[in-house]
Amino acid sequence: MAYSQEISRDQRGAFIFLVDQSKSMNTTFGVDDNGQTISRAQVVADALNRTLDELINRCMRDEGVRDYFDIGVIGYGRTNRAEFCWLGNLAGRSLVPISEVAENADTIEEETTIMVRGQPVVERVAVSRWVAPVAVESTPMNGALRLAQSILEPWISANPGSFPPAVINITDGMANDVDSDEELLATARRLTGLKTKDGHVLLMNCHISGGDDAPVVFPSSAGQLPDDTYARLLFEMSSELSGRHRAIICELFERDLKTTPTLRGMAFNADAVALVKLLDIGTRPAIVFNQAAEDSSRDRTTEFEQ
């Protein structure tokens, strides 16, 4: 595998986030920074909104946000089919250039508690949102994967030399729009069968049900997972990660890079911290921009215009 193409405005990247919006996502998942109980849906929405905000920051330059990425967010479970679930002015859109994502944030104020000289102080801060917490219906995950494939096929045709798109799926349960695990696995493999000249589409899966089994994050083999059919299915669905991802994971998790030849892009029974880490690591290779080439191109353009 290659996965070495640097990202620029001429060779942009793409991320599609798949978000489970089934009824079970309303289950309490933990507590927030203020000690209030928080649902799985809220934890996922908060983590995804922070990730989008971070992607925008990575693309910020003196002249504004550069279009290094196209972004899509697919929700599945609000109805019995998968659909893009942007808030506000982006509603109804599919893949959106990152500059337009930045321009169309739904900004709200939230209370947060900070410590000042050892004393808790409540203050109001502005928070950008693009995705709302939703927990309504069933789990049409297969439809979400198929929708992602249908969107990425023309994107890859238009961007054949780009770093391969990444699809990050966050769920708390099993798909109920398939007749067998094999059907879901086949859909996942059709998605990851798509490729640019730089490599195949990457699919990462984050399972957040909060069961009794210990969390497993970025396993290198199925043997590291519990004896659970669904855990093994997620492993088979998930992509083997690129060398860029593997180096980052080994550094953050203090694993030996030399003795860790492969890693899968998945987390099973993840907590909120593992969810944030998967989102962060899943988008981390996007930090590497072909900045020198872009600056050189801009200088040549300026000289020509003069």
Phi and psi in degrees as GROMACS dihedral restraints (atoms count N, CA, C in turn):
[ dihedral_restraints ]
;  ai    aj    ak    al  type     phi  dphi    fc
    3     4     5     6     1   -97.1    20    10
    4     5     6     7     1   -77.4    20    10
    6     7     8     9     1    52.2    20    10
    7     8     9    10     1    46.6    20    10
    9    10    11    12     1  -119.7    20    10
   10    11    12    13     1    -5.2    20    10
   12    13    14    15     1   -65.8    20    10
   13    14    15    16     1   125.7    20    10
   15    16    17    18     1   -77.0    20    10
   16    17    18    19     1   154.0    20    10
   18    19    20    21     1   -97.5    20    10
   19    20    21    22     1   132.0    20    10
   21    22    23    24     1  -145.1    20    10
   22    23    24    25     1  -180.0    20    10
   24    25    26    27     1   -68.0    20    10
   25    26    27    28     1   -26.9    20    10
   27    28    29    30     1   -82.7    20    10
   28    29    30    31     1   -25.7    20    10
   30    31    32    33     1  -126.5    20    10
   31    32    33    34     1    70.1    20    10
   33    34    35    36     1   -75.2    20    10
   34    35    36    37     1   165.8    20    10
   36    37    38    39     1  -108.7    20    10
   37    38    39    40     1   176.9    20    10
   39    40    41    42     1  -145.2    20    10
   40    41    42    43     1   139.8    20    10
   42    43    44    45     1  -128.8    20    10
   43    44    45    46     1   133.5    20    10
   45    46    47    48     1  -122.6    20    10
   46    47    48    49     1   125.1    20    10
   48    49    50    51     1  -102.6    20    10
   49    50    51    52     1   128.1    20    10
   51    52    53    54     1  -105.3    20    10
   52    53    54    55     1   125.9    20    10
   54    55    56    57     1  -122.4    20    10
   55    56    57    58     1   119.1    20    10
   57    58    59    60     1   -65.1    20    10
   58    59    60    61     1   124.3    20    10
   60    61    62    63     1  -121.9    20    10
   61    62    63    64     1    28.8    20    10
   63    64    65    66     1   -73.9    20    10
   64    65    66    67     1   167.0    20    10
   66    67    68    69     1   -58.7    20    10
   67    68    69    70     1   -35.1    20    10
   69    70    71    72     1   -65.4    20    10
   70    71    72    73     1   -16.2    20    10
   72    73    74    75     1   -69.8    20    10
   73    74    75    76     1    -7.0    20    10
   75    76    77    78     1   -83.1    20    10
   76    77    78    79     1    -5.6    20    10
   78    79    80    81     1   -65.2    20    10
   79    80    81    82     1   141.5    20    10
   81    82    83    84     1   -62.5    20    10
   82    83    84    85     1   132.9    20    10
   84    85    86    87     1  -111.9    20    10
   85    86    87    88     1   -21.2    20    10
   87    88    89    90     1   168.9    20    10
   88    89    90    91     1  -153.1    20    10
   90    91    92    93     1  -126.1    20    10
   91    92    93    94     1   151.7    20    10
   93    94    95    96     1   -87.9    20    10
   94    95    96    97     1  -172.0    20    10
   96    97    98    99     1   -64.8    20    10
   97    98    99   100     1   -20.0    20    10
   99   100   101   102     1   -98.1    20    10
  100   101   102   103     1     8.7    20    10
  102   103   104   105     1    81.7    20    10
  103   104   105   106     1    10.1    20    10
  105   106   107   108     1   -90.8    20    10
  106   107   108   109     1   142.9    20    10
  108   109   110   111     1   -63.5    20    10
  109   110   111   112     1   147.2    20    10
  111   112   113   114     1  -140.0    20    10
  112   113   114   115     1   139.1    20    10
  114   115   116   117     1   -81.7    20    10
  115   116   117   118     1   165.6    20    10
  117   118   119   120     1   -58.9    20    10
  118   119   120   121     1   -42.4    20    10
  120   121   122   123     1   -61.1    20    10
  121   122   123   124     1   -40.3    20    10
  123   124   125   126     1   -69.6    20    10
  124   125   126   127     1   -40.4    20    10
  126   127   128   129     1   -60.6    20    10
  127   128   129   130     1   -44.8    20    10
  129   130   131   132     1   -66.0    20    10
  130   131   132   133     1   -45.5    20    10
  132   133   134   135     1   -61.4    20    10
  133   134   135   136     1   -43.6    20    10
  135   136   137   138     1   -61.7    20    10
  136   137   138   139     1   -45.8    20    10
  138   139   140   141     1   -64.6    20    10
  139   140   141   142     1   -40.7    20    10
  141   142   143   144     1   -69.6    20    10
  142   143   144   145     1   -40.5    20    10
  144   145   146   147     1   -62.9    20    10
  145   146   147   148     1   -38.8    20    10
  147   148   149   150     1   -66.1    20    10
  148   149   150   151     1   -37.3    20    10
  150   151   152   153     1   -65.1    20    10
  151   152   153   154     1   -43.4    20    10
  153   154   155   156     1   -63.0    20    10
  154   155   156   157     1   -40.8    20    10
  156   157   158   159     1   -61.9    20    10
  157   158   159   160     1   -40.0    20    10
  159   160   161   162     1   -67.9    20    10
  160   161   162   163     1   -39.5    20    10
  162   163   164   165     1   -61.4    20    10
  163   164   165   166     1   -40.4    20    10
  165   166   167   168     1   -62.4    20    10
  166   167   168   169     1   -43.7    20    10
  168   169   170   171     1   -60.7    20    10
  169   170   171   172     1   -36.8    20    10
  171   172   173   174     1   -66.9    20    10
  172   173   174   175     1   -26.6    20    10
  174   175   176   177     1   -94.8    20    10
  175   176   177   178     1     1.2    20    10
  177   178   179   180     1   -78.2    20    10
  178   179   180   181     1   129.1    20    10
  180   181   182   183     1  -130.2    20    10
  181   182   183   184     1   178.0    20    10
  183   184   185   186     1   -55.7    20    10
  184   185   186   187     1   -37.8    20    10
  186   187   188   189     1   -87.4    20    10
  187   188   189   190     1    -0.1    20    10
  189   190   191   192     1   127.2    20    10
  190   191   192   193     1  -162.1    20    10
  192   193   194   195     1   -86.0    20    10
  193   194   195   196     1   121.0    20    10
  195   196   197   198     1   -86.2    20    10
  196   197   198   199     1   145.5    20    10
  198   199   200   201     1   -83.7    20    10
  199   200   201   202     1    75.4    20    10
  201   202   203   204     1   -83.9    20    10
  202   203   204   205     1   -19.2    20    10
  204   205   206   207     1  -138.1    20    10
  205   206   207   208     1   156.0    20    10
  207   208   209   210     1  -112.9    20    10
  208   209   210   211     1   136.4    20    10
  210   211   212   213     1  -124.2    20    10
  211   212   213   214     1   140.3    20    10
  213   214   215   216     1  -136.9    20    10
  214   215   216   217     1   146.5    20    10
  216   217   218   219     1  -129.2    20    10
  217   218   219   220     1   116.4    20    10
  219   220   221   222     1  -108.4    20    10
  220   221   222   223     1   125.3    20    10
  222   223   224   225     1  -101.2    20    10
  223   224   225   226     1   143.1    20    10
  225   226   227   228     1  -136.2    20    10
  226   227   228   229     1   118.8    20    10
  228   229   230   231     1   131.7    20    10
  229   230   231   232     1   -17.2    20    10
  231   232   233   234     1   -65.9    20    10
  232   233   234   235     1   -35.3    20    10
  234   235   236   237     1  -128.3    20    10
  235   236   237   238     1  -168.3    20    10
  237   238   239   240     1   -86.9    20    10
  238   239   240   241     1    14.9    20    10
  240   241   242   243     1  -141.1    20    10
  241   242   243   244     1   161.0    20    10
  243   244   245   246     1   -82.9    20    10
  244   245   246   247     1   146.3    20    10
  246   247   248   249     1  -159.1    20    10
  247   248   249   250     1   154.8    20    10
  249   250   251   252     1   -66.6    20    10
  250   251   252   253     1   141.8    20    10
  252   253   254   255     1  -128.9    20    10
  253   254   255   256     1    36.8    20    10
  255   256   257   258     1   -62.5    20    10
  256   257   258   259     1   148.2    20    10
  258   259   260   261     1   -87.0    20    10
  259   260   261   262     1   162.6    20    10
  261   262   263   264     1    59.0    20    10
  262   263   264   265     1  -134.3    20    10
  264   265   266   267     1   -64.5    20    10
  265   266   267   268     1   -18.2    20    10
  267   268   269   270     1   -89.9    20    10
  268   269   270   271     1    -4.5    20    10
  270   271   272   273     1   -55.1    20    10
  271   272   273   274     1   132.7    20    10
  273   274   275   276     1    92.2    20    10
  274   275   276   277     1   -12.1    20    10
  276   277   278   279     1   -83.9    20    10
  277   278   279   280     1   160.0    20    10
  279   280   281   282     1  -107.3    20    10
  280   281   282   283     1  -104.5    20    10
  282   283   284   285     1   -76.4    20    10
  283   284   285   286     1   133.6    20    10
  285   286   287   288     1  -127.5    20    10
  286   287   288   289     1   130.9    20    10
  288   289   290   291     1   -57.3    20    10
  289   290   291   292     1   144.4    20    10
  291   292   293   294     1   -60.4    20    10
  292   293   294   295     1   -30.4    20    10
  294   295   296   297     1   -64.5    20    10
  295   296   297   298     1   -37.3    20    10
  297   298   299   300     1   -73.6    20    10
  298   299   300   301     1   -32.1    20    10
  300   301   302   303     1   -59.8    20    10
  301   302   303   304     1   -45.4    20    10
  303   304   305   306     1   -62.0    20    10
  304   305   306   307     1   -38.9    20    10
  306   307   308   309     1   -74.6    20    10
  307   308   309   310     1   -16.8    20    10
  309   310   311   312     1  -121.0    20    10
  310   311   312   313     1    36.4    20    10
  312   313   314   315     1   -72.5    20    10
  313   314   315   316     1   141.7    20    10
  315   316   317   318     1   -93.7    20    10
  316   317   318   319     1   104.7    20    10
  318   319   320   321     1   -94.2    20    10
  319   320   321   322     1   128.8    20    10
  321   322   323   324     1  -128.7    20    10
  322   323   324   325     1   165.9    20    10
  324   325   326   327     1  -105.3    20    10
  325   326   327   328     1   135.3    20    10
  327   328   329   330     1  -128.3    20    10
  328   329   330   331     1   152.8    20    10
  330   331   332   333     1   -87.9    20    10
  331   332   333   334     1   138.3    20    10
  333   334   335   336     1  -139.2    20    10
  334   335   336   337     1   152.0    20    10
  336   337   338   339     1  -105.5    20    10
  337   338   339   340     1   126.0    20    10
  339   340   341   342     1  -120.9    20    10
  340   341   342   343     1   159.6    20    10
  342   343   344   345     1   -99.2    20    10
  343   344   345   346     1   125.5    20    10
  345   346   347   348     1  -123.0    20    10
  346   347   348   349     1   112.6    20    10
  348   349   350   351     1    52.6    20    10
  349   350   351   352     1    41.8    20    10
  351   352   353   354     1    82.0    20    10
  352   353   354   355     1     1.2    20    10
  354   355   356   357     1  -115.4    20    10
  355   356   357   358     1   136.5    20    10
  357   358   359   360     1   -70.6    20    10
  358   359   360   361     1   131.3    20    10
  360   361   362   363     1  -128.0    20    10
  361   362   363   364     1   127.8    20    10
  363   364   365   366     1   -90.7    20    10
  364   365   366   367     1   127.6    20    10
  366   367   368   369     1  -135.3    20    10
  367   368   369   370     1   159.9    20    10
  369   370   371   372     1  -101.5    20    10
  370   371   372   373     1   132.9    20    10
  372   373   374   375     1  -127.7    20    10
  373   374   375   376     1   150.4    20    10
  375   376   377   378     1   -82.1    20    10
  376   377   378   379     1   133.0    20    10
  378   379   380   381     1  -125.7    20    10
  379   380   381   382     1   131.1    20    10
  381   382   383   384     1   -88.9    20    10
  382   383   384   385     1   136.3    20    10
  384   385   386   387     1  -130.7    20    10
  385   386   387   388     1   143.4    20    10
  387   388   389   390     1  -128.1    20    10
  388   389   390   391     1   -16.2    20    10
  390   391   392   393     1  -134.1    20    10
  391   392   393   394     1   136.7    20    10
  393   394   395   396     1  -104.6    20    10
  394   395   396   397     1   151.4    20    10
  396   397   398   399     1   -70.8    20    10
  397   398   399   400     1   127.6    20    10
  399   400   401   402     1  -135.4    20    10
  400   401   402   403     1   137.4    20    10
  402   403   404   405     1  -149.2    20    10
  403   404   405   406     1    97.2    20    10
  405   406   407   408     1  -128.1    20    10
  406   407   408   409     1   -63.3    20    10
  408   409   410   411     1  -114.7    20    10
  409   410   411   412     1  -133.4    20    10
  411   412   413   414     1   -93.3    20    10
  412   413   414   415     1  -155.6    20    10
  414   415   416   417     1  -130.6    20    10
  415   416   417   418     1    74.4    20    10
  417   418   419   420     1   -80.5    20    10
  418   419   420   421     1    62.9    20    10
  420   421   422   423     1   -65.0    20    10
  421   422   423   424     1   -37.5    20    10
  423   424   425   426     1   -59.7    20    10
  424   425   426   427     1   -41.4    20    10
  426   427   428   429     1   -64.0    20    10
  427   428   429   430     1   -34.6    20    10
  429   430   431   432     1   -67.0    20    10
  430   431   432   433     1   -42.6    20    10
  432   433   434   435     1   -64.1    20    10
  433   434   435   436     1   -40.0    20    10
  435   436   437   438     1   -67.5    20    10
  436   437   438   439     1   -38.2    20    10
  438   439   440   441     1   -65.0    20    10
  439   440   441   442     1   -41.9    20    10
  441   442   443   444     1   -59.6    20    10
  442   443   444   445     1   -42.1    20    10
  444   445   446   447     1   -61.7    20    10
  445   446   447   448     1   -44.4    20    10
  447   448   449   450     1   -64.9    20    10
  448   449   450   451     1   -28.0    20    10
  450   451   452   453     1   -81.7    20    10
  451   452   453   454     1   -36.9    20    10
  453   454   455   456     1   -78.9    20    10
  454   455   456   457     1   -24.9    20    10
  456   457   458   459     1   -56.7    20    10
  457   458   459   460     1   -53.7    20    10
  459   460   461   462     1   -69.4    20    10
  460   461   462   463     1   -29.9    20    10
  462   463   464   465     1   -62.7    20    10
  463   464   465   466     1   -44.0    20    10
  465   466   467   468     1   -66.3    20    10
  466   467   468   469     1   -37.4    20    10
  468   469   470   471     1   -61.0    20    10
  469   470   471   472     1   -35.3    20    10
  471   472   473   474     1   -83.3    20    10
  472   473   474   475     1   -18.4    20    10
  474   475   476   477     1  -133.1    20    10
  475   476   477   478     1    59.9    20    10
  477   478   479   480     1   -66.8    20    10
  478   479   480   481     1   -22.9    20    10
  480   481   482   483     1   -98.6    20    10
  481   482   483   484     1     4.3    20    10
  483   484   485   486     1   -77.9    20    10
  484   485   486   487     1   161.0    20    10
  486   487   488   489     1   -55.1    20    10
  487   488   489   490     1   135.2    20    10
  489   490   491   492     1   -58.7    20    10
  490   491   492   493     1   141.8    20    10
  492   493   494   495     1   -60.3    20    10
  493   494   495   496     1   151.8    20    10
  495   496   497   498     1  -116.5    20    10
  496   497   498   499     1   135.6    20    10
  498   499   500   501     1  -116.1    20    10
  499   500   501   502     1   123.2    20    10
  501   502   503   504     1  -116.6    20    10
  502   503   504   505     1   116.4    20    10
  504   505   506   507     1  -105.9    20    10
  505   506   507   508     1   124.6    20    10
  507   508   509   510     1  -118.7    20    10
  508   509   510   511     1   120.7    20    10
  510   511   512   513     1  -148.0    20    10
  511   512   513   514     1   159.1    20    10
  513   514   515   516     1  -117.5    20    10
  514   515   516   517     1     7.8    20    10
  516   517   518   519     1  -159.1    20    10
  517   518   519   520     1  -173.7    20    10
  519   520   521   522     1   -90.5    20    10
  520   521   522   523     1   150.2    20    10
  522   523   524   525     1   -63.8    20    10
  523   524   525   526     1   138.2    20    10
  525   526   527   528     1  -117.8    20    10
  526   527   528   529     1    19.3    20    10
  528   529   530   531     1  -113.8    20    10
  529   530   531   532     1    27.3    20    10
  531   532   533   534     1  -133.6    20    10
  532   533   534   535     1   160.5    20    10
  534   535   536   537     1   -94.2    20    10
  535   536   537   538     1   -12.9    20    10
  537   538   539   540     1  -159.3    20    10
  538   539   540   541     1   160.7    20    10
  540   541   542   543     1   -62.4    20    10
  541   542   543   544     1   -35.0    20    10
  543   544   545   546     1   -61.7    20    10
  544   545   546   547     1   -34.6    20    10
  546   547   548   549     1   -66.1    20    10
  547   548   549   550     1   -43.3    20    10
  549   550   551   552     1   -65.6    20    10
  550   551   552   553     1   -42.4    20    10
  552   553   554   555     1   -62.5    20    10
  553   554   555   556     1   -39.6    20    10
  555   556   557   558     1   -64.1    20    10
  556   557   558   559     1   -39.5    20    10
  558   559   560   561     1   -64.2    20    10
  559   560   561   562     1   -43.5    20    10
  561   562   563   564     1   -61.0    20    10
  562   563   564   565     1   -40.1    20    10
  564   565   566   567     1   -72.2    20    10
  565   566   567   568     1   -29.4    20    10
  567   568   569   570     1   -66.3    20    10
  568   569   570   571     1   -38.0    20    10
  570   571   572   573     1   -65.1    20    10
  571   572   573   574     1   -49.7    20    10
  573   574   575   576     1   -75.7    20    10
  574   575   576   577     1    -7.5    20    10
  576   577   578   579     1   -76.4    20    10
  577   578   579   580     1   -17.3    20    10
  579   580   581   582     1   -68.2    20    10
  580   581   582   583     1   145.5    20    10
  582   583   584   585     1  -154.1    20    10
  583   584   585   586     1   150.8    20    10
  585   586   587   588     1   -95.8    20    10
  586   587   588   589     1  -177.4    20    10
  588   589   590   591     1   -65.7    20    10
  589   590   591   592     1   -17.1    20    10
  591   592   593   594     1   -96.2    20    10
  592   593   594   595     1    -7.8    20    10
  594   595   596   597     1   147.6    20    10
  595   596   597   598     1   175.9    20    10
  597   598   599   600     1   -82.0    20    10
  598   599   600   601     1   155.4    20    10
  600   601   602   603     1   -55.0    20    10
  601   602   603   604     1   136.9    20    10
  603   604   605   606     1   -96.7    20    10
  604   605   606   607     1   128.8    20    10
  606   607   608   609     1  -115.5    20    10
  607   608   609   610     1   122.3    20    10
  609   610   611   612     1  -116.5    20    10
  610   611   612   613     1   140.6    20    10
  612   613   614   615     1  -124.1    20    10
  613   614   615   616     1   131.1    20    10
  615   616   617   618     1  -122.7    20    10
  616   617   618   619     1   113.7    20    10
  618   619   620   621     1   -99.6    20    10
  619   620   621   622     1   127.5    20    10
  621   622   623   624     1  -126.5    20    10
  622   623   624   625     1    32.7    20    10
  624   625   626   627     1   -68.3    20    10
  625   626   627   628     1   -25.4    20    10
  627   628   629   630     1    75.6    20    10
  628   629   630   631     1    41.0    20    10
  630   631   632   633     1   -80.5    20    10
  631   632   633   634     1  -165.2    20    10
  633   634   635   636     1   -82.7    20    10
  634   635   636   637     1   -21.2    20    10
  636   637   638   639     1   -69.5    20    10
  637   638   639   640     1   147.8    20    10
  639   640   641   642     1   -67.0    20    10
  640   641   642   643     1   143.5    20    10
  642   643   644   645     1   -61.5    20    10
  643   644   645   646     1   144.6    20    10
  645   646   647   648     1  -127.7    20    10
  646   647   648   649     1   120.9    20    10
  648   649   650   651     1  -121.9    20    10
  649   650   651   652     1   128.4    20    10
  651   652   653   654     1    51.5    20    10
  652   653   654   655     1    62.6    20    10
  654   655   656   657     1   -71.8    20    10
  655   656   657   658     1   153.9    20    10
  657   658   659   660     1   -98.9    20    10
  658   659   660   661     1   -15.3    20    10
  660   661   662   663     1  -150.7    20    10
  661   662   663   664     1   157.7    20    10
  663   664   665   666     1   -65.1    20    10
  664   665   666   667     1   -23.6    20    10
  666   667   668   669     1   -66.1    20    10
  667   668   669   670     1   -16.3    20    10
  669   670   671   672     1   -81.0    20    10
  670   671   672   673     1    -8.9    20    10
  672   673   674   675     1   -93.3    20    10
  673   674   675   676     1   157.8    20    10
  675   676   677   678     1   -65.4    20    10
  676   677   678   679     1   164.0    20    10
  678   679   680   681     1   -76.1    20    10
  679   680   681   682     1    73.3    20    10
  681   682   683   684     1  -133.3    20    10
  682   683   684   685     1   124.4    20    10
  684   685   686   687     1   -59.3    20    10
  685   686   687   688     1   -40.6    20    10
  687   688   689   690     1   -69.9    20    10
  688   689   690   691     1   -37.2    20    10
  690   691   692   693     1   -60.8    20    10
  691   692   693   694     1   -43.8    20    10
  693   694   695   696     1   -66.6    20    10
  694   695   696   697     1   -35.4    20    10
  696   697   698   699     1   -64.3    20    10
  697   698   699   700     1   -45.4    20    10
  699   700   701   702     1   -59.9    20    10
  700   701   702   703     1   -38.9    20    10
  702   703   704   705     1   -61.6    20    10
  703   704   705   706     1   -45.8    20    10
  705   706   707   708     1   -66.9    20    10
  706   707   708   709     1   -32.6    20    10
  708   709   710   711     1   -72.4    20    10
  709   710   711   712     1   -30.2    20    10
  711   712   713   714     1   -81.2    20    10
  712   713   714   715     1   146.9    20    10
  714   715   716   717     1   -76.3    20    10
  715   716   717   718     1   148.9    20    10
  717   718   719   720     1   -71.1    20    10
  718   719   720   721     1   131.3    20    10
  720   721   722   723     1   -82.0    20    10
  721   722   723   724     1   157.5    20    10
  723   724   725   726     1   -72.7    20    10
  724   725   726   727     1   167.6    20    10
  726   727   728   729     1   -61.3    20    10
  727   728   729   730     1   -34.3    20    10
  729   730   731   732     1   -60.6    20    10
  730   731   732   733     1   -48.7    20    10
  732   733   734   735     1   -63.1    20    10
  733   734   735   736     1   -44.4    20    10
  735   736   737   738     1   -61.3    20    10
  736   737   738   739     1   -41.1    20    10
  738   739   740   741     1   -63.6    20    10
  739   740   741   742     1   -40.9    20    10
  741   742   743   744     1   -64.5    20    10
  742   743   744   745     1   -46.2    20    10
  744   745   746   747     1   -63.4    20    10
  745   746   747   748     1   -45.0    20    10
  747   748   749   750     1   -62.5    20    10
  748   749   750   751     1   -36.5    20    10
  750   751   752   753     1   -68.1    20    10
  751   752   753   754     1   -46.7    20    10
  753   754   755   756     1   -71.8    20    10
  754   755   756   757     1   -34.1    20    10
  756   757   758   759     1  -100.3    20    10
  757   758   759   760     1     8.2    20    10
  759   760   761   762     1    54.7    20    10
  760   761   762   763     1    48.6    20    10
  762   763   764   765     1  -103.4    20    10
  763   764   765   766     1   154.1    20    10
  765   766   767   768     1   -80.3    20    10
  766   767   768   769     1   114.5    20    10
  768   769   770   771     1   -61.2    20    10
  769   770   771   772     1   -37.1    20    10
  771   772   773   774     1   -67.6    20    10
  772   773   774   775     1   -30.8    20    10
  774   775   776   777     1  -102.3    20    10
  775   776   777   778     1    12.2    20    10
  777   778   779   780     1  -121.9    20    10
  778   779   780   781     1    78.2    20    10
  780   781   782   783     1   -71.5    20    10
  781   782   783   784     1   -28.0    20    10
  783   784   785   786     1  -140.3    20    10
  784   785   786   787     1   151.6    20    10
  786   787   788   789     1  -143.7    20    10
  787   788   789   790     1   144.4    20    10
  789   790   791   792     1   -99.8    20    10
  790   791   792   793     1   146.1    20    10
  792   793   794   795     1   -83.2    20    10
  793   794   795   796     1    75.5    20    10
  795   796   797   798     1  -151.3    20    10
  796   797   798   799     1   158.0    20    10
  798   799   800   801     1  -137.5    20    10
  799   800   801   802     1   128.8    20    10
  801   802   803   804     1  -110.6    20    10
  802   803   804   805     1   132.3    20    10
  804   805   806   807     1    57.3    20    10
  805   806   807   808     1    42.8    20    10
  807   808   809   810     1   -74.6    20    10
  808   809   810   811     1   149.9    20    10
  810   811   812   813     1   -93.6    20    10
  811   812   813   814     1  -177.2    20    10
  813   814   815   816     1   -62.4    20    10
  814   815   816   817     1   -36.4    20    10
  816   817   818   819     1   -64.8    20    10
  817   818   819   820     1   -43.4    20    10
  819   820   821   822     1   -65.8    20    10
  820   821   822   823     1   -36.0    20    10
  822   823   824   825     1   -60.3    20    10
  823   824   825   826     1   -48.0    20    10
  825   826   827   828     1   -63.2    20    10
  826   827   828   829     1   -40.0    20    10
  828   829   830   831     1   -65.2    20    10
  829   830   831   832     1   -40.4    20    10
  831   832   833   834     1   -64.5    20    10
  832   833   834   835     1   -43.4    20    10
  834   835   836   837     1   -62.7    20    10
  835   836   837   838     1   -41.8    20    10
  837   838   839   840     1   -65.1    20    10
  838   839   840   841     1   -49.1    20    10
  840   841   842   843     1   -69.0    20    10
  841   842   843   844     1   -34.9    20    10
  843   844   845   846     1   -62.1    20    10
  844   845   846   847     1   -28.6    20    10
  846   847   848   849     1  -108.1    20    10
  847   848   849   850     1    -1.3    20    10
  849   850   851   852     1   -62.6    20    10
  850   851   852   853     1   -40.1    20    10
  852   853   854   855     1   -58.5    20    10
  853   854   855   856     1   -17.7    20    10
  855   856   857   858     1   -67.9    20    10
  856   857   858   859     1   -11.9    20    10
  858   859   860   861     1   -66.7    20    10
  859   860   861   862     1   -28.8    20    10
  861   862   863   864     1   -80.9    20    10
  862   863   864   865     1   103.4    20    10
  864   865   866   867     1  -106.0    20    10
  865   866   867   868     1   152.7    20    10
  867   868   869   870     1   -83.0    20    10
  868   869   870   871     1    63.3    20    10
  870   871   872   873     1   -65.5    20    10
  871   872   873   874     1   -40.9    20    10
  873   874   875   876     1   -62.3    20    10
  874   875   876   877     1   -43.5    20    10
  876   877   878   879     1   -65.0    20    10
  877   878   879   880     1   -38.5    20    10
  879   880   881   882     1   -66.4    20    10
  880   881   882   883     1   -43.6    20    10
  882   883   884   885     1   -64.4    20    10
  883   884   885   886     1   -39.5    20    10
  885   886   887   888     1   -63.9    20    10
  886   887   888   889     1   -42.0    20    10
  888   889   890   891     1   -63.6    20    10
  889   890   891   892     1   -40.0    20    10
  891   892   893   894     1   -65.9    20    10
  892   893   894   895     1   -38.3    20    10
  894   895   896   897     1   -64.3    20    10
  895   896   897   898     1   -41.4    20    10
  897   898   899   900     1   -65.1    20    10
  898   899   900   901     1   -38.5    20    10
  900   901   902   903     1   -63.8    20    10
  901   902   903   904     1   -41.5    20    10
  903   904   905   906     1   -63.7    20    10
  904   905   906   907     1   -42.7    20    10
  906   907   908   909     1   -62.9    20    10
  907   908   909   910     1   -40.0    20    10
  909   910   911   912     1   -64.9    20    10
  910   911   912   913     1   -41.8    20    10
  912   913   914   915     1   -67.9    20    10
  913   914   915   916     1   -29.8    20    10
